[in-house]
Structures are given as C-alpha cells and as structure tokens.
Amino acid sequence: MSDIKTQVQGLDPNVKARDVHGMAGETGNIYETLVVVAKRARQLSVDLKHELHNKLEEFAVSTDTIEEINENKEQIEISKFYERLPNPVIIATEEYIDGKLYHRNDRNRRKRY
C-alpha cells in the first residue's frame, strides 16, 4: 500500500470529464466499467483510511481531561498530506484507463480489462 502514495503524487487531484463510452469499450458495458472502478475506489479508500489511522495512532495520548489538548506538528503534516491526495475514485479511474486493473466476470469467463 505504501507505493500507492508515491504513484499518485503527480496525479491531478481535480475531477476531469471522461468519455465513459470510450472507457466502456473494454468491458462492453458502461455499468460494468463503473462497478470495476467503484470497487477499486472502495479498496483504496479503506486502505488509505487504515494507513492514516495507524500513523495517527502513534501520536495518540490518552488523557482523561479535555483541557489538555496538544498540537503536534508531525500529526498535522501527516493529516495535510493525506488531505492533498486525490480522491480514491480519481485514482481508480486513472488505474483503469492505464490498464492497471484486472477484473474477471464469471459469466463471461476471464477477461483482461
């Protein structure tokens, strides 16, 4: 999972218009293409969230009083880094367009998408 962050560093985080009919050329179905991208986006989202929580957990301090709030510069920088990453749907769409996703449909046997 750590290499996904380095792969998406140069990726534009802004949403772009896409030719969905062109994207559906490989699967033959727009909805099947969207399901493939959505499933990958869900995987990325869970992985990134899990990784962020693990990193922030290192800075967790258990105190009983609410008044004792400490600002940790490293924790803030880690949070900002993850906020600047592109949305998982954008990452998954780019992976699909670049041919980095493998999908198989049991109804139509194995296909390379």
Secondary structure, 3 states (H helix, E strand, C coil): CHHHHHHCCCCCCCCCCCCHHHHCCCCCCHHHHHHHHHHHHHHHHHHHHHHHHHHHHCCCCCCCCCCCCCCCHHHHHHHHHHHHCCCHHHHHHHHHHCCCCCCCCHHHCCCCC
